[in-house]
Amino acid sequence: MKIITLRIDEEEKARLERLAESGNVTLSRALREGAALYLSDVQANVHRARGGDATFLGVRRDNAGRPVNATSAATSTELKLLGRLRAHMYDGGFQSLRRSLDQGTDPGVVLAGLGHWLDMVGKLYAADRSEIGWSWFVKDYCPGYSHEGAVAPLRRLIHSSLVADIDANIVGILDAIDAGFRRLLDDVEKLELVRRAVLPAWQVLEGEIK
């Protein structure tokens, strides 16, 4: 095993320690995870430069959409975290939007709820609780949104959902987001680079909502 040293001043060290504490991790682990994510991002950028395609987190897929990254088994602790993520974000959060639409809730209200839910997905996926973060998720995972500019109409629709008439296939939108999130959950279970990003973010978000 090689030892790598890092020189930082006391002010930066204190800031990093506060961030690590807020995420309930040790500083050394935070630095390792950060370096791993950075290198994954570099790898994805190199792949794109060579004419390939990769997701925000560096997942590369074949022509059939299957990941070509090496798979790895999640630990029992990771599977428990994933189970809670699925229960709260998918079974509870997302499916409640479907049920409310089926029960006659105004489509604008459903879209507004979807926007809030997607903000949390952006926090999990891209560490950005805004449309910037969730746009990456939608582009990378949801059917029909992978080509350039496809996400912009959805963003505009959600922005105006409570103040404008809705002229869109809400069921179709929910179907695409549903398929995309289930696909993300599958990657979290099977791909370490996705687990490494999503599960720590879920731990932080879970702490915020308790």
N, C-alpha and C positions, 0 to 999 in steps of 0.2 A: 504493500500500500504506500502511495506517495503522499507526503504532507505538503499542502499548499498554504502559504502564508498570505495575508492580506493586510496592508497598512492603511488605516483610516484614522482621522483625528477624533478627539474625544467627543466633539459635538455631533459628528456624523454617527459615531458608535452609539451615543445615547439615543439619537433619533431612530436608528435601526432597532435598538433594543425595545423601544416603545412600540414600534410597528410589530415586532415579533411577539411581544407580550399580548398585544391586541388580537393577534391571530392565534394565540395559545400554542406557540411553537418556540423552540429555542432559537437563539440568533444563529448558531452554526447551521441548524437545519434550514432556516430561512435563506441563508446565503447559498447553501448547496442547491436548494430547490430553485432559487432565483437564477443561479448559473445554469442549471439544467434547462430551465425554460428558455433562457436566452440562447443557449446553443441549439435547442430545438427550433427556435425562430430563425436562427441563422441557416440551419439545415433546410427549412422550408423555403427561405428566400433563394438559396442556391438552387433548389429543385425548380422553383418558378423560373429562374434565370436560364435554366437549361431547357425550358419549354414544357416542363411538367406543371402539375397543379397540386396544390396542397391547401388544407384548411388553415384557419387562423392558428390552430395549435399544432400544425405540422403533420396532420394525417394525410397520407397520399393514397389515392384509390386507383384501381384498374378501370377499364372501360365499362365494366358491369357495376361499378360503384363500390366494390369490396375493398376494404383497407389492405394495402400491401405492406404496411408496417408490421414488424414482429409483434405477435400477441403475447400476453403474459397473464397469469392467473392473479386475481385480486386476493388479498389476505382476508381472513375472517373479519378483522376490524374494518377493512375497506368495504366489504360486502354489507356490513351492518350500516355503515354510513350511507352507502348507495341505497339500501332498503329504505332508510328514513327519507333520503332525497326523493326517491320514487313516490313514497307514500304522501309526502307533503306537497311536493311541486307538481306531480302528475296526477295521482289518484285523487288528491284533495283539491289543489289549486286549479289545474287545467280542466279537469273533468267537471268541476263545479260551473265553469263557464259554458261548457256544452249543455249541462243540465238546465242552466238558467235560460239558454236560448230555446231549448225544447219546451220549456214551461211558459214561453211567451214573453220573456224579458225583451225590452226594446233593443234592437241590434246595436244601436249607438252605445248603450250602456255596456253591452257585452264587449264591444271593441275597446271601450275605455278600460274595462277590467283586463282585457288581453294586453293592453299596453302596459299596465302596471305589472302584470305577470311577466311579460317579456323584459321589463326593466330588471327584475330579479334574475332572469336567465342571463342577461348581459353581465350582471355581477358575477355569476358563476362561470360563464364561458370566457369573458374577455376582461374581467376585473373592471368593468365599466357599466355602472347602473344607469344607463341612458340608451337612447336609440342607436348610438354608435356601437355600443357593446352588443345589443341584441341583433343589430343588422348583420354582424359577422355570423352569429348563430344561424339566422334565417338563410343567409346566402350559402353557408357551408352545409346545412343539413336538411332544409325543407324543400320538397319537390316543387319545381316551377320557379324557384327564386335564385338559381345559380348564375344566370346570365347577367351581364352588366346592366345596371339600372332597374332590375326587376324588383328590388326591395323598396325603392323610392315611393311608388304608389301606395304601398302598404303603410309606410311611415305617414304619408299625407292623410290617408284614410283614418288612421288612429288619432292623429292630431286634431282632426275636425269632427271626430265621432260624436261629440256631445252638442255640436253647434250647427251641424249641416245634415241634409238628407243623405241617407245611406243608399248608395247605388252600387252594391257589390255582393258577391256570393259569399256570405259569411260562413256558411257551412263548408264551402270549399277552402276558405282560408283556415278555418279550424282544423280541417282534415290535413292540410299541408303542415301546419305547426305541430299537430299531433304526431304525424309520421316522423317529422324532424326531431322532436324531443325524444321519442322512443329510440331513434337511431343514435342520438347522443348518449342516452343511457347505456345502450349496447356498447358503444365505444369506451365509456367510462369503465364498464366491467372488463373489457378485453384488452384495452390499450393503456399501457403505463403512462405514456406522455399525456393522455387525456385525464386519467385519474389524478395525476400529479398536479394538474391545474384546477380541476373541478371540485374534487373532494375537500381540499383545504378551504376553498372559497365557500363551500357549502357549510363547513363547520363554523366559519365566521358568521355567515348569514343566519344559520340556525340559532346561534347565540343571540343575534339581534332580534329575532322574532319570538323568542321564548318569553 
